[in-house]
Amino acid sequence: MDAPVNNEKYEAILKTSHELFWKFGFRRVTIEEICREAKVSKMTFYRFFPNKPELTEVIIKNLFDNILKDYRKIIDQDTSFEEKVRQQLMMKFEGTADISPELVKDIYGDPDAHIFKYWKSRADEMMQIVFNDYAHAQKMGWIRKDMKLEFIFYFLNKTIEFASDKELQSKYSNMQALIMEIANFFFYGILSRNKTND
């Protein structure tokens, strides 16, 4: 289904759904709640989306399309790789705002669910693009040449397990703080970047 161009009600449904999904997860939010918050009728909803899974897929598609567009802007800049990494961290920070544990559970809780498979396919696509860019950065000497990129990206793929861990979640004020801690650890390790050993 092609997205309607400049349709206010369609955009209201998408915006409201995104906000509700990020706060409560995909499963808990109902079409009735989306319509009420977006101030549209159910008839209007069904004119654009046959069901909630279709809406969910559009939300995920738009999310990854926007992430990729923002990522490409960063990578294509004429600046240092470290600055690009810093901007990626900021993009990650902004992108994780308001993410709830319920949303993470809904996405990764059932590997057989359509939502997980679609999310994973888009995430894998994004990861391959990033992998290629990091391979280029390593070739240019901006990443340690003695480090396997496969290890870096294996670690990246495992970070969702850390973010899903309830004991770890309990040590942070919100999901965003935890995800940023994981991202900072990945990029910079545990040693101070401002001090060197004597």
Secondary structure, DSSP 8 states (H G I E B T S, - for coil): ----TT-HHHHHHHHHHHHHHHHH-TTT--HHHHHHHHT--HHHHHHH-SSHHHHHHHHHHHHHHHHHHHHHHHHTSSS-HHHHHHHHHHHHHHHTTT--HHHHHHHHS-TTSHHHHHHHHHHHHHHHHHHHHHHHHHHTTSS-TTS-HHHHHHHHHHHHHHHH-HHHHTTSSSHHHHHHHHHHHHHH-SS-SS----
